[in-house]
Amino acid sequence: MLRISKLTDYGTVILACLAAQREQRLWTAAEVSERTQLGQATVSKLLKKMQRGGLVVSTRGSRGGYRLALPATEITAAHIVDALEGPFAITECSSEHSSCSIEANCRVGKAWQRVNVAIHHALSEISLAQLAGVERGPAVTAPVPLARVTNE
């Protein structure tokens, strides 16, 4: 089953918390921990990782804390997954630096690469604002057929 890691899920919860705050100020890890009900050590670890990934910025000091690096409408689910899990690749041959030993003779690699592109495209279409419920996106009533995206 394809799924994001628990830490990426928690990272998205943290980002959604920051996106939903009407008060645009710096938030400490302790405040974010309290609002999200996630452990402070986990929140601190994820905020540092998301800072390295360009999703949040931090300010040190007694009045320091974290805020989103960009408006929530400009951060996508793809950005979040890439920052927390590394570049998205559904199979070894789908990654930028493929080291698959059977790639030259593989009959399914190109199909998996199309699936990879379709999933990454879908992640790129969902903003943090939509994930946080602060902006409405297009209504999704049924799954998007992969054929529509992959046969281009």
N, C-alpha and C positions, 0 to 999 in steps of 0.2 A: 504494500500500500504506500502510495506517495503521501508524505506529510512533512510539514515543517517541524523543526525541533521544538521542544518545550521552551528552550531559551529564546528562540525566535518568536514564539507565541507570546511569551512574557515581555519581550522587547516591544512587540506591537502594542501590547496593553499599556506599557509605559509611555510610548509615543502618543497613543490615543489619549491618555490622561493629560499629557502636555498640550495636545491639540485642542482639547475640550475646555481648557481653562480660559475664561473670558479675560481674566487679569493677566496681561502680558508682562510677566516679571520672571525673575529667576526662581527656580524651585529647587530646594535641596533634595538630596537623595532620601533623607528621612521623611520629608513631606510627600514625596512621590510614593515611597513605601507605604506610608499611612493611607494615602488615597487609593492605592491599587491593592492593598492587602497582600503585597508580596514582601518577602524578607528583605531587610535593608542591605544585606550583603549581596544578594542577587541583583537588586536594583542598582547598587553602586557598580557592580561588575558590568552589567549591561549598559549603563550610562557611559562608562569609560569606553566600552567597545563601540557604542553608537557614536561617540565623539570621534574616535579614530575613523569610523566609517562615514563621517560627514553629515550625520543625521541630527546631532545636537551640538551645541557649543556650550562651553563652560566658562565660568568666571571664578577664580580663586578668591579666597579671603572670607572675612566674617559676613560679608553681604553677598557671597558667591552662590552659585548654583548652576542649574542647567535650563536651557530653553531650546526650542526647535531651531535648527540651522536655517531652515527655509520655511515658507508658509506651508501649512498642512496640505494645501491643494497641489503643491509642487513635489511632494514626497510621495513616491509610489510604493506599492507592495513589493515591486521588483527591487527598488532601492533598499528596502528593509531586509529582504531575504539576502541580497548580495552583501550588504554590510555585516549581517550577523552570521551568515553561513558560508560566505564566499560566493564567487560567481555561480549562478544556477546552471546545473548540468544534470540531466536526468540519467545519463549513462556516461561511462568513461569517454566514449568517442564524441560526446556532446560538449565536452569541456574545451576551453581554449588551448590547453596544453595537454592534449590527448596523448596517453602513453599505452594505448591498447595494443597488445601484441598481435591480435588477429584482425586489426582494422583493414589491412590491405585485401583480405579475402572475405570480409564480412558482407553478408547480403542484407542485413537489417539496419546497419548503421545509419544510412541516409534517412530511413523512415523514423528512427528514434531522434535524429537531429531535427526533423520537421516537427515532431511532437514537442521537443525541447523549445523550439522557437514559438510554437503556439502557446505553450504554458507561460513562457517568459512574456509574450505579448499580452496575455490575459492579466498577468501580474502588473504589467506596466499601465494597464487601463484603470486600475483601482488606486485612488489616492488615499493618503492617510486621513484626509478630511472625510472621505466616504467611510473608511473603516471606523473612524471615531464617531460617526453619526452626526457630524457638524455640517456636512454638505451632502445633498442628495445627488446620486449619480443616476445613470440610466437604469431603469427597472430591469431586473434580471428575473424572468419568469421561467426560463428553461435553460438547460446547459447549452453553451455555444458548441455547435458541432465542429469537431476538429477538422473535418474535411474542408470547411469553409476557410479556415485559416491556413491549413497546410498545403493546399493544392495551388498555391500562388506561384 
